[in-house]
């Protein structure tokens, strides 16, 4: 595929969700994606830990073989299904070329998933993260990704985030939508904060969900290799293998802080108060609860 220079793209609504224009224009390909019964989908709202969970799962699938998991960058080992940019990348096509059993990732809200996923009753792991840390992480991501227009300020970005005018739309609708769907489908719903608190407990939940056993020693090895510190140094997980004209890691590294509660360094008191009020309105009536720090 001939490579074009990266450019900034505007967002266009697809069934009410803001997505890149190139994805909107190729939407029939995403809708027509052919899932296989043994596919495992990893889903998150952006900046909620998809890279972390993808690396854990690739290591689980490869029985802790670290060298095997360095075969390619994480974004090629576990491609983002809906990412289609003609002349540059096509997630649907990339996945079509992968051998089963496949690991796939998506940031789509649950209502936009291709119907073949439900027909094949695919297993899915959803990871959510408290909204304030997601907003901060997304802000830095927006600043360094060529495809997104640069936010003028944190204040401006926060406003867009709260009103769902960012890529993949409203965080509130995303986490609630998946939370409801798990009642009827094979979805393991995890929290970033739980993974920070006790990564081993959460890894064991994943193994149980996959009906897979691994020796204790392999589990510990996977935990070591997926710690923030090790993933930050690993070129296949820290996104330094992505060309600089697409993602400028000098503005902010992909493996930025990896903590819970960094929002406290960014929200003013006034922003916090407004945000909490809006949050309570948006999350009213749901049984879904988040921890903003651990
Ligand atoms: P921060 O920007 O808060 O540091 P995603 O992979 O969904 O894009 O999410 C990226 C966020 O997950 C970043 O958050 C990144 O630092 C964090 N992250 C990635 N790997 C991690 C790990 N092994 N442990 C903890 N956090 C991790």
py3Dmol code that shows the C-alpha trace and the ligand (Angstrom):
import py3Dmol

protein = """\
ATOM      1  CA  UNK A   1       0.000   0.000   0.000  1.00  0.00           C
ATOM      2  CA  UNK A   2       1.447   3.391  -0.959  1.00  0.00           C
ATOM      3  CA  UNK A   3       2.007   5.559   2.086  1.00  0.00           C
ATOM      4  CA  UNK A   4       0.640   9.087   2.112  1.00  0.00           C
ATOM      5  CA  UNK A   5       1.697  11.922   4.355  1.00  0.00           C
ATOM      6  CA  UNK A   6      -0.309  12.053   7.564  1.00  0.00           C
ATOM      7  CA  UNK A   7      -2.901  14.795   7.779  1.00  0.00           C
ATOM      8  CA  UNK A   8      -5.359  16.173  10.281  1.00  0.00           C
ATOM      9  CA  UNK A   9      -8.870  14.852   9.809  1.00  0.00           C
ATOM     10  CA  UNK A  10     -12.165  16.282  10.916  1.00  0.00           C
ATOM     11  CA  UNK A  11     -14.704  14.226  12.820  1.00  0.00           C
ATOM     12  CA  UNK A  12     -17.948  13.186  11.170  1.00  0.00           C
ATOM     13  CA  UNK A  13     -20.968  11.659  12.904  1.00  0.00           C
ATOM     14  CA  UNK A  14     -21.621   7.980  12.226  1.00  0.00           C
ATOM     15  CA  UNK A  15     -24.961   7.031  13.795  1.00  0.00           C
ATOM     16  CA  UNK A  16     -24.431   9.981  16.156  1.00  0.00           C
ATOM     17  CA  UNK A  17     -20.839   9.109  17.109  1.00  0.00           C
ATOM     18  CA  UNK A  18     -17.956  11.386  15.992  1.00  0.00           C
ATOM     19  CA  UNK A  19     -15.419   9.361  14.022  1.00  0.00           C
ATOM     20  CA  UNK A  20     -12.633  10.270  11.587  1.00  0.00           C
ATOM     21  CA  UNK A  21     -13.959  11.201   8.169  1.00  0.00           C
ATOM     22  CA  UNK A  22     -11.953   8.359   6.603  1.00  0.00           C
ATOM     23  CA  UNK A  23     -13.653   5.841   8.903  1.00  0.00           C
ATOM     24  CA  UNK A  24     -17.077   7.340   8.186  1.00  0.00           C
ATOM     25  CA  UNK A  25     -16.442   7.045   4.458  1.00  0.00           C
ATOM     26  CA  UNK A  26     -15.392   3.397   4.821  1.00  0.00           C
ATOM     27  CA  UNK A  27     -18.139   2.568   7.298  1.00  0.00           C
ATOM     28  CA  UNK A  28     -19.630  -0.231   5.154  1.00  0.00           C
ATOM     29  CA  UNK A  29     -16.332  -2.117   5.532  1.00  0.00           C
ATOM     30  CA  UNK A  30     -16.512  -1.858   9.338  1.00  0.00           C
ATOM     31  CA  UNK A  31     -20.175  -2.882   9.383  1.00  0.00           C
ATOM     32  CA  UNK A  32     -19.351  -5.805   7.131  1.00  0.00           C
ATOM     33  CA  UNK A  33     -16.461  -7.021   9.296  1.00  0.00           C
ATOM     34  CA  UNK A  34     -16.554 -10.815   9.541  1.00  0.00           C
ATOM     35  CA  UNK A  35     -15.974 -11.983  13.097  1.00  0.00           C
ATOM     36  CA  UNK A  36     -14.929 -15.562  13.796  1.00  0.00           C
ATOM     37  CA  UNK A  37     -16.347 -17.540  16.742  1.00  0.00           C
ATOM     38  CA  UNK A  38     -12.940 -17.810  18.427  1.00  0.00           C
ATOM     39  CA  UNK A  39     -12.097 -14.083  18.135  1.00  0.00           C
ATOM     40  CA  UNK A  40     -11.419 -12.256  21.374  1.00  0.00           C
ATOM     41  CA  UNK A  41     -12.374  -8.592  21.318  1.00  0.00           C
ATOM     42  CA  UNK A  42     -10.720  -6.079  23.641  1.00  0.00           C
ATOM     43  CA  UNK A  43     -12.826  -2.959  23.936  1.00  0.00           C
ATOM     44  CA  UNK A  44     -12.333   0.344  25.741  1.00  0.00           C
ATOM     45  CA  UNK A  45     -13.112   4.005  25.465  1.00  0.00           C
ATOM     46  CA  UNK A  46      -9.783   5.628  24.370  1.00  0.00           C
ATOM     47  CA  UNK A  47      -7.049   5.963  27.017  1.00  0.00           C
ATOM     48  CA  UNK A  48      -8.461   3.375  29.385  1.00  0.00           C
ATOM     49  CA  UNK A  49      -5.702   0.767  29.204  1.00  0.00           C
ATOM     50  CA  UNK A  50      -6.282  -1.073  25.923  1.00  0.00           C
ATOM     51  CA  UNK A  51      -2.543  -1.389  25.230  1.00  0.00           C
ATOM     52  CA  UNK A  52      -1.902  -2.819  28.678  1.00  0.00           C
ATOM     53  CA  UNK A  53      -4.645  -5.444  28.355  1.00  0.00           C
ATOM     54  CA  UNK A  54      -3.673  -6.247  24.755  1.00  0.00           C
ATOM     55  CA  UNK A  55      -0.111  -7.016  25.870  1.00  0.00           C
ATOM     56  CA  UNK A  56      -1.329  -9.167  28.769  1.00  0.00           C
ATOM     57  CA  UNK A  57      -3.618 -11.119  26.445  1.00  0.00           C
ATOM     58  CA  UNK A  58      -1.005 -11.608  23.736  1.00  0.00           C
ATOM     59  CA  UNK A  59       1.327 -12.988  26.408  1.00  0.00           C
ATOM     60  CA  UNK A  60      -1.456 -15.263  27.702  1.00  0.00           C
ATOM     61  CA  UNK A  61      -2.166 -16.475  24.158  1.00  0.00           C
ATOM     62  CA  UNK A  62       1.556 -17.201  23.748  1.00  0.00           C
ATOM     63  CA  UNK A  63       1.944 -18.869  27.159  1.00  0.00           C
ATOM     64  CA  UNK A  64       4.238 -16.110  28.436  1.00  0.00           C
ATOM     65  CA  UNK A  65       6.719 -16.322  25.558  1.00  0.00           C
ATOM     66  CA  UNK A  66       8.144 -12.786  25.751  1.00  0.00           C
ATOM     67  CA  UNK A  67      10.291 -13.058  22.604  1.00  0.00           C
ATOM     68  CA  UNK A  68       7.301 -14.198  20.541  1.00  0.00           C
ATOM     69  CA  UNK A  69       5.368 -11.180  21.741  1.00  0.00           C
ATOM     70  CA  UNK A  70       8.126  -8.920  20.439  1.00  0.00           C
ATOM     71  CA  UNK A  71       7.405 -10.140  16.870  1.00  0.00           C
ATOM     72  CA  UNK A  72       5.746  -6.822  16.029  1.00  0.00           C
ATOM     73  CA  UNK A  73       4.409  -3.604  17.541  1.00  0.00           C
ATOM     74  CA  UNK A  74       1.353  -4.066  19.723  1.00  0.00           C
ATOM     75  CA  UNK A  75      -0.817  -2.074  17.262  1.00  0.00           C
ATOM     76  CA  UNK A  76      -0.049  -4.696  14.582  1.00  0.00           C
ATOM     77  CA  UNK A  77      -0.322  -7.748  16.842  1.00  0.00           C
ATOM     78  CA  UNK A  78      -3.721  -6.546  18.075  1.00  0.00           C
ATOM     79  CA  UNK A  79      -5.113  -4.247  15.358  1.00  0.00           C
ATOM     80  CA  UNK A  80      -7.813  -1.631  15.904  1.00  0.00           C
ATOM     81  CA  UNK A  81     -10.669  -3.001  13.816  1.00  0.00           C
ATOM     82  CA  UNK A  82     -12.317   0.284  12.795  1.00  0.00           C
ATOM     83  CA  UNK A  83      -9.143   2.199  11.914  1.00  0.00           C
ATOM     84  CA  UNK A  84      -9.361   2.749   8.169  1.00  0.00           C
ATOM     85  CA  UNK A  85      -7.339   5.460   6.462  1.00  0.00           C
ATOM     86  CA  UNK A  86      -6.932   4.839   2.750  1.00  0.00           C
ATOM     87  CA  UNK A  87      -3.312   4.823   1.638  1.00  0.00           C
ATOM     88  CA  UNK A  88      -2.205   4.286   5.200  1.00  0.00           C
ATOM     89  CA  UNK A  89      -3.962   1.546   7.172  1.00  0.00           C
ATOM     90  CA  UNK A  90      -7.020  -0.667   7.140  1.00  0.00           C
ATOM     91  CA  UNK A  91      -7.885  -2.499  10.368  1.00  0.00           C
ATOM     92  CA  UNK A  92     -10.537  -4.689   8.746  1.00  0.00           C
ATOM     93  CA  UNK A  93      -8.098  -5.848   6.066  1.00  0.00           C
ATOM     94  CA  UNK A  94      -5.241  -6.351   8.542  1.00  0.00           C
ATOM     95  CA  UNK A  95      -7.467  -8.549  10.683  1.00  0.00           C
ATOM     96  CA  UNK A  96      -8.605 -10.529   7.658  1.00  0.00           C
ATOM     97  CA  UNK A  97      -4.976 -11.540   7.172  1.00  0.00           C
ATOM     98  CA  UNK A  98      -4.457 -12.727  10.784  1.00  0.00           C
ATOM     99  CA  UNK A  99      -4.623 -16.425  11.655  1.00  0.00           C
ATOM    100  CA  UNK A 100      -7.087 -17.626  14.292  1.00  0.00           C
ATOM    101  CA  UNK A 101      -7.414 -17.343  17.208  1.00  0.00           C
ATOM    102  CA  UNK A 102      -7.293 -13.575  16.767  1.00  0.00           C
ATOM    103  CA  UNK A 103      -7.008 -10.785  19.302  1.00  0.00           C
ATOM    104  CA  UNK A 104      -8.800  -7.661  18.126  1.00  0.00           C
ATOM    105  CA  UNK A 105      -9.352  -4.290  19.633  1.00  0.00           C
ATOM    106  CA  UNK A 106     -12.029  -1.668  19.255  1.00  0.00           C
ATOM    107  CA  UNK A 107     -12.982   1.686  20.732  1.00  0.00           C
ATOM    108  CA  UNK A 108     -16.487   1.611  19.272  1.00  0.00           C
ATOM    109  CA  UNK A 109     -19.487   2.170  21.492  1.00  0.00           C
ATOM    110  CA  UNK A 110     -21.350  -1.097  21.847  1.00  0.00           C
ATOM    111  CA  UNK A 111     -24.235  -0.076  19.567  1.00  0.00           C
ATOM    112  CA  UNK A 112     -21.868   0.436  16.626  1.00  0.00           C
ATOM    113  CA  UNK A 113     -20.298  -3.018  16.664  1.00  0.00           C
ATOM    114  CA  UNK A 114     -20.654  -5.106  13.502  1.00  0.00           C
ATOM    115  CA  UNK A 115     -23.514  -7.609  13.779  1.00  0.00           C
ATOM    116  CA  UNK A 116     -21.228 -10.591  13.051  1.00  0.00           C
ATOM    117  CA  UNK A 117     -19.801 -10.241  16.578  1.00  0.00           C
ATOM    118  CA  UNK A 118     -23.156 -10.889  18.170  1.00  0.00           C
ATOM    119  CA  UNK A 119     -24.038 -13.651  15.689  1.00  0.00           C
ATOM    120  CA  UNK A 120     -20.794 -15.456  16.528  1.00  0.00           C
ATOM    121  CA  UNK A 121     -21.204 -14.840  20.262  1.00  0.00           C
ATOM    122  CA  UNK A 122     -17.564 -13.688  20.468  1.00  0.00           C
ATOM    123  CA  UNK A 123     -15.979 -13.233  23.878  1.00  0.00           C
ATOM    124  CA  UNK A 124     -15.112  -9.633  24.751  1.00  0.00           C
ATOM    125  CA  UNK A 125     -13.093  -7.966  27.457  1.00  0.00           C
ATOM    126  CA  UNK A 126     -14.091  -4.384  28.227  1.00  0.00           C
ATOM    127  CA  UNK A 127     -11.826  -2.157  30.313  1.00  0.00           C
ATOM    128  CA  UNK A 128     -13.055   1.108  31.771  1.00  0.00           C
ATOM    129  CA  UNK A 129     -11.193   3.800  33.670  1.00  0.00           C
ATOM    130  CA  UNK A 130     -12.375   6.706  35.778  1.00  0.00           C
ATOM    131  CA  UNK A 131     -13.464   9.582  33.606  1.00  0.00           C
ATOM    132  CA  UNK A 132     -11.211  12.313  35.014  1.00  0.00           C
ATOM    133  CA  UNK A 133      -8.007  10.339  34.368  1.00  0.00           C
ATOM    134  CA  UNK A 134      -9.320   9.387  30.919  1.00  0.00           C
ATOM    135  CA  UNK A 135      -9.958  13.055  30.100  1.00  0.00           C
ATOM    136  CA  UNK A 136      -6.399  14.025  31.114  1.00  0.00           C
ATOM    137  CA  UNK A 137      -4.801  11.118  29.233  1.00  0.00           C
ATOM    138  CA  UNK A 138      -6.948  11.840  26.152  1.00  0.00           C
ATOM    139  CA  UNK A 139      -5.885  15.501  26.241  1.00  0.00           C
ATOM    140  CA  UNK A 140      -2.191  14.550  25.981  1.00  0.00           C
ATOM    141  CA  UNK A 141      -3.022  12.002  23.301  1.00  0.00           C
ATOM    142  CA  UNK A 142      -4.874  14.611  21.243  1.00  0.00           C
ATOM    143  CA  UNK A 143      -1.846  16.920  21.481  1.00  0.00           C
ATOM    144  CA  UNK A 144       0.593  14.405  20.060  1.00  0.00           C
ATOM    145  CA  UNK A 145      -1.488  12.595  17.433  1.00  0.00           C
ATOM    146  CA  UNK A 146      -1.148  14.197  14.013  1.00  0.00           C
ATOM    147  CA  UNK A 147      -4.612  13.149  12.913  1.00  0.00           C
ATOM    148  CA  UNK A 148      -6.425  15.171  15.596  1.00  0.00           C
ATOM    149  CA  UNK A 149      -6.522  18.962  15.557  1.00  0.00           C
ATOM    150  CA  UNK A 150      -4.470  20.273  18.477  1.00  0.00           C
ATOM    151  CA  UNK A 151      -6.599  21.429  21.423  1.00  0.00           C
ATOM    152  CA  UNK A 152      -6.032  25.115  22.263  1.00  0.00           C
ATOM    153  CA  UNK A 153      -6.017  24.399  25.993  1.00  0.00           C
ATOM    154  CA  UNK A 154      -6.925  21.841  28.647  1.00  0.00           C
ATOM    155  CA  UNK A 155     -10.016  23.932  29.412  1.00  0.00           C
ATOM    156  CA  UNK A 156     -11.205  23.735  25.815  1.00  0.00           C
ATOM    157  CA  UNK A 157     -10.512  20.017  25.558  1.00  0.00           C
ATOM    158  CA  UNK A 158     -12.335  19.278  28.808  1.00  0.00           C
ATOM    159  CA  UNK A 159     -15.424  21.028  27.478  1.00  0.00           C
ATOM    160  CA  UNK A 160     -15.323  18.939  24.295  1.00  0.00           C
ATOM    161  CA  UNK A 161     -14.792  15.764  26.304  1.00  0.00           C
ATOM    162  CA  UNK A 162     -17.740  16.465  28.599  1.00  0.00           C
ATOM    163  CA  UNK A 163     -20.052  17.086  25.679  1.00  0.00           C
ATOM    164  CA  UNK A 164     -18.840  14.025  23.763  1.00  0.00           C
ATOM    165  CA  UNK A 165     -17.387  16.086  20.902  1.00  0.00           C
ATOM    166  CA  UNK A 166     -14.262  13.960  20.692  1.00  0.00           C
ATOM    167  CA  UNK A 167     -13.387  10.868  18.695  1.00  0.00           C
ATOM    168  CA  UNK A 168     -15.640   7.954  19.789  1.00  0.00           C
ATOM    169  CA  UNK A 169     -18.101  10.309  21.479  1.00  0.00           C
ATOM    170  CA  UNK A 170     -19.368  10.402  25.026  1.00  0.00           C
ATOM    171  CA  UNK A 171     -17.396   8.532  27.692  1.00  0.00           C
ATOM    172  CA  UNK A 172     -20.561   8.320  29.812  1.00  0.00           C
ATOM    173  CA  UNK A 173     -22.614   6.596  27.099  1.00  0.00           C
ATOM    174  CA  UNK A 174     -19.694   4.304  26.217  1.00  0.00           C
ATOM    175  CA  UNK A 175     -19.108   2.864  29.694  1.00  0.00           C
ATOM    176  CA  UNK A 176     -22.847   2.593  30.408  1.00  0.00           C
ATOM    177  CA  UNK A 177     -23.627   0.979  27.062  1.00  0.00           C
ATOM    178  CA  UNK A 178     -21.087  -1.809  27.553  1.00  0.00           C
ATOM    179  CA  UNK A 179     -22.138  -2.234  31.189  1.00  0.00           C
ATOM    180  CA  UNK A 180     -25.726  -2.947  30.091  1.00  0.00           C
ATOM    181  CA  UNK A 181     -24.700  -5.223  27.243  1.00  0.00           C
ATOM    182  CA  UNK A 182     -22.729  -7.515  29.519  1.00  0.00           C
ATOM    183  CA  UNK A 183     -26.004  -8.761  30.976  1.00  0.00           C
ATOM    184  CA  UNK A 184     -26.733 -10.588  27.736  1.00  0.00           C
ATOM    185  CA  UNK A 185     -23.365 -11.383  26.156  1.00  0.00           C
ATOM    186  CA  UNK A 186     -20.014 -12.912  27.045  1.00  0.00           C
ATOM    187  CA  UNK A 187     -18.362  -9.700  28.210  1.00  0.00           C
ATOM    188  CA  UNK A 188     -15.811  -9.500  31.023  1.00  0.00           C
ATOM    189  CA  UNK A 189     -16.005  -5.943  32.389  1.00  0.00           C
ATOM    190  CA  UNK A 190     -12.791  -4.783  34.073  1.00  0.00           C
ATOM    191  CA  UNK A 191     -11.563  -1.547  35.643  1.00  0.00           C
ATOM    192  CA  UNK A 192      -8.158   0.094  35.166  1.00  0.00           C
ATOM    193  CA  UNK A 193      -8.104   1.024  38.867  1.00  0.00           C
ATOM    194  CA  UNK A 194      -8.607  -2.640  39.857  1.00  0.00           C
ATOM    195  CA  UNK A 195      -5.725  -3.613  37.591  1.00  0.00           C
ATOM    196  CA  UNK A 196      -3.504  -1.018  39.245  1.00  0.00           C
ATOM    197  CA  UNK A 197      -4.567  -2.182  42.687  1.00  0.00           C
ATOM    198  CA  UNK A 198      -4.080  -5.907  42.150  1.00  0.00           C
ATOM    199  CA  UNK A 199      -2.890  -6.861  38.652  1.00  0.00           C
ATOM    200  CA  UNK A 200      -2.619 -10.550  39.550  1.00  0.00           C
ATOM    201  CA  UNK A 201      -6.242 -10.782  40.695  1.00  0.00           C
ATOM    202  CA  UNK A 202      -7.395  -9.169  37.434  1.00  0.00           C
ATOM    203  CA  UNK A 203      -5.133 -11.362  35.270  1.00  0.00           C
ATOM    204  CA  UNK A 204      -6.599 -14.447  36.951  1.00  0.00           C
ATOM    205  CA  UNK A 205     -10.095 -13.142  36.100  1.00  0.00           C
ATOM    206  CA  UNK A 206      -9.023 -12.971  32.449  1.00  0.00           C
ATOM    207  CA  UNK A 207      -7.680 -16.535  32.545  1.00  0.00           C
ATOM    208  CA  UNK A 208     -10.906 -17.814  34.084  1.00  0.00           C
ATOM    209  CA  UNK A 209     -12.958 -15.999  31.453  1.00  0.00           C
ATOM    210  CA  UNK A 210     -10.800 -17.570  28.733  1.00  0.00           C
ATOM    211  CA  UNK A 211     -11.047 -20.987  30.444  1.00  0.00           C
ATOM    212  CA  UNK A 212      -7.287 -21.205  30.366  1.00  0.00           C
ATOM    213  CA  UNK A 213      -4.786 -22.380  32.966  1.00  0.00           C
ATOM    214  CA  UNK A 214      -1.201 -21.165  33.208  1.00  0.00           C
ATOM    215  CA  UNK A 215       1.446 -22.168  35.734  1.00  0.00           C
ATOM    216  CA  UNK A 216       1.976 -19.661  38.558  1.00  0.00           C
ATOM    217  CA  UNK A 217       5.473 -18.968  37.304  1.00  0.00           C
ATOM    218  CA  UNK A 218       4.132 -17.981  33.849  1.00  0.00           C
ATOM    219  CA  UNK A 219       1.491 -15.743  35.438  1.00  0.00           C
ATOM    220  CA  UNK A 220       4.205 -13.954  37.427  1.00  0.00           C
ATOM    221  CA  UNK A 221       6.348 -13.591  34.325  1.00  0.00           C
ATOM    222  CA  UNK A 222       3.430 -12.009  32.426  1.00  0.00           C
ATOM    223  CA  UNK A 223       2.799  -9.621  35.322  1.00  0.00           C
ATOM    224  CA  UNK A 224       6.433  -8.566  35.316  1.00  0.00           C
ATOM    225  CA  UNK A 225       6.522  -7.956  31.565  1.00  0.00           C
ATOM    226  CA  UNK A 226       3.311  -5.960  31.601  1.00  0.00           C
ATOM    227  CA  UNK A 227       4.253  -3.644  34.458  1.00  0.00           C
ATOM    228  CA  UNK A 228       4.258   0.032  33.480  1.00  0.00           C
ATOM    229  CA  UNK A 229       8.036   0.286  33.889  1.00  0.00           C
ATOM    230  CA  UNK A 230       8.815  -2.649  31.604  1.00  0.00           C
ATOM    231  CA  UNK A 231       6.212  -1.746  28.960  1.00  0.00           C
ATOM    232  CA  UNK A 232       7.587   1.817  28.916  1.00  0.00           C
ATOM    233  CA  UNK A 233      11.012   0.482  27.910  1.00  0.00           C
ATOM    234  CA  UNK A 234       9.694  -2.084  25.403  1.00  0.00           C
ATOM    235  CA  UNK A 235       9.686  -0.622  21.851  1.00  0.00           C
ATOM    236  CA  UNK A 236       6.897  -3.007  20.809  1.00  0.00           C
ATOM    237  CA  UNK A 237       4.564  -1.615  23.498  1.00  0.00           C
ATOM    238  CA  UNK A 238       5.648   2.015  24.008  1.00  0.00           C
ATOM    239  CA  UNK A 239       4.586   3.188  20.523  1.00  0.00           C
ATOM    240  CA  UNK A 240       8.073   4.377  19.554  1.00  0.00           C
ATOM    241  CA  UNK A 241       7.664   2.058  16.540  1.00  0.00           C
ATOM    242  CA  UNK A 242       4.956   4.375  15.247  1.00  0.00           C
ATOM    243  CA  UNK A 243       6.374   6.963  12.794  1.00  0.00           C
ATOM    244  CA  UNK A 244       6.968  10.368  14.368  1.00  0.00           C
ATOM    245  CA  UNK A 245       4.831  12.134  11.770  1.00  0.00           C
ATOM    246  CA  UNK A 246       1.842  10.183  13.129  1.00  0.00           C
ATOM    247  CA  UNK A 247       2.481  10.309  16.847  1.00  0.00           C
ATOM    248  CA  UNK A 248       4.948  12.735  18.366  1.00  0.00           C
ATOM    249  CA  UNK A 249       6.168  11.023  21.523  1.00  0.00           C
ATOM    250  CA  UNK A 250       8.357  14.040  22.300  1.00  0.00           C
ATOM    251  CA  UNK A 251       5.228  16.063  23.109  1.00  0.00           C
ATOM    252  CA  UNK A 252       4.222  13.363  25.577  1.00  0.00           C
ATOM    253  CA  UNK A 253       5.289   9.709  25.740  1.00  0.00           C
ATOM    254  CA  UNK A 254       2.582   7.118  25.024  1.00  0.00           C
ATOM    255  CA  UNK A 255       3.445   5.438  28.326  1.00  0.00           C
ATOM    256  CA  UNK A 256       2.917   8.740  30.086  1.00  0.00           C
ATOM    257  CA  UNK A 257       2.301   8.238  33.834  1.00  0.00           C
ATOM    258  CA  UNK A 258       0.240   5.087  34.212  1.00  0.00           C
ATOM    259  CA  UNK A 259      -1.293   6.052  37.543  1.00  0.00           C
ATOM    260  CA  UNK A 260      -4.726   6.650  39.025  1.00  0.00           C
ATOM    261  CA  UNK A 261      -5.437  10.163  40.254  1.00  0.00           C
ATOM    262  CA  UNK A 262      -3.266  12.260  37.905  1.00  0.00           C
ATOM    263  CA  UNK A 263      -6.413  14.333  37.249  1.00  0.00           C
ATOM    264  CA  UNK A 264      -5.666  16.136  40.530  1.00  0.00           C
ATOM    265  CA  UNK A 265      -2.688  17.776  38.820  1.00  0.00           C
ATOM    266  CA  UNK A 266      -4.887  19.166  36.048  1.00  0.00           C
ATOM    267  CA  UNK A 267      -8.389  20.056  37.288  1.00  0.00           C
ATOM    268  CA  UNK A 268      -8.893  23.440  38.927  1.00  0.00           C
ATOM    269  CA  UNK A 269     -11.368  23.519  41.805  1.00  0.00           C
ATOM    270  CA  UNK A 270     -13.944  25.221  39.560  1.00  0.00           C
ATOM    271  CA  UNK A 271     -13.445  22.620  36.813  1.00  0.00           C
ATOM    272  CA  UNK A 272     -13.743  19.822  39.342  1.00  0.00           C
ATOM    273  CA  UNK A 273     -17.013  21.143  40.742  1.00  0.00           C
ATOM    274  CA  UNK A 274     -18.592  21.644  37.343  1.00  0.00           C
ATOM    275  CA  UNK A 275     -17.359  18.261  36.186  1.00  0.00           C
ATOM    276  CA  UNK A 276     -18.753  16.398  39.211  1.00  0.00           C
ATOM    277  CA  UNK A 277     -22.173  18.002  38.807  1.00  0.00           C
ATOM    278  CA  UNK A 278     -22.288  17.043  35.151  1.00  0.00           C
ATOM    279  CA  UNK A 279     -20.965  13.550  35.964  1.00  0.00           C
ATOM    280  CA  UNK A 280     -23.729  12.915  38.489  1.00  0.00           C
ATOM    281  CA  UNK A 281     -26.353  13.939  35.957  1.00  0.00           C
ATOM    282  CA  UNK A 282     -24.877  11.729  33.240  1.00  0.00           C
ATOM    283  CA  UNK A 283     -24.424   8.701  35.495  1.00  0.00           C
ATOM    284  CA  UNK A 284     -27.728   8.931  37.335  1.00  0.00           C
ATOM    285  CA  UNK A 285     -29.547   5.625  37.580  1.00  0.00           C
ATOM    286  CA  UNK A 286     -26.645   3.351  36.670  1.00  0.00           C
ATOM    287  CA  UNK A 287     -25.222   0.736  39.034  1.00  0.00           C
ATOM    288  CA  UNK A 288     -21.798   1.363  37.503  1.00  0.00           C
ATOM    289  CA  UNK A 289     -19.359   2.818  40.046  1.00  0.00           C
ATOM    290  CA  UNK A 290     -15.858   4.184  39.538  1.00  0.00           C
ATOM    291  CA  UNK A 291     -12.946   4.954  41.810  1.00  0.00           C
ATOM    292  CA  UNK A 292     -11.123   8.184  40.920  1.00  0.00           C
ATOM    293  CA  UNK A 293      -8.045   7.213  42.877  1.00  0.00           C
ATOM    294  CA  UNK A 294      -6.718   4.132  44.614  1.00  0.00           C
TER     295      UNK A 294
END
"""
ligand_1 = """\
27
LIG
P -1.705 7.874 31.097
O -1.772 8.792 29.923
O -2.607 8.311 32.226
O -0.315 7.618 31.574
P -4.613 3.181 25.992
O -3.656 2.076 25.854
O -6.028 2.717 26.112
O -4.416 4.230 24.935
O -4.335 3.886 27.404
C -3.145 4.565 27.634
C -3.018 4.823 29.123
O -2.730 3.566 29.784
C -1.876 5.763 29.463
O -2.287 6.452 30.633
C -0.747 4.770 29.727
O 0.314 5.298 30.498
C -1.520 3.702 30.512
N -0.822 2.404 30.538
C -0.313 1.708 29.486
N 0.293 0.597 29.918
C 0.165 0.565 31.275
C 0.606 -0.326 32.296
N 1.309 -1.412 32.023
N 0.289 -0.025 33.578
C -0.419 1.084 33.883
N -0.848 1.970 32.960
C -0.570 1.729 31.662
"""
view = py3Dmol.view(width=600, height=400)
view.addModel(protein, "pdb")
view.setStyle({"model": 0}, {"cartoon": {"style": "trace"}})
view.addModel(ligand_1, "xyz")
view.setStyle({"model": 1}, {"stick": {}})
view.zoomTo()
view.show()
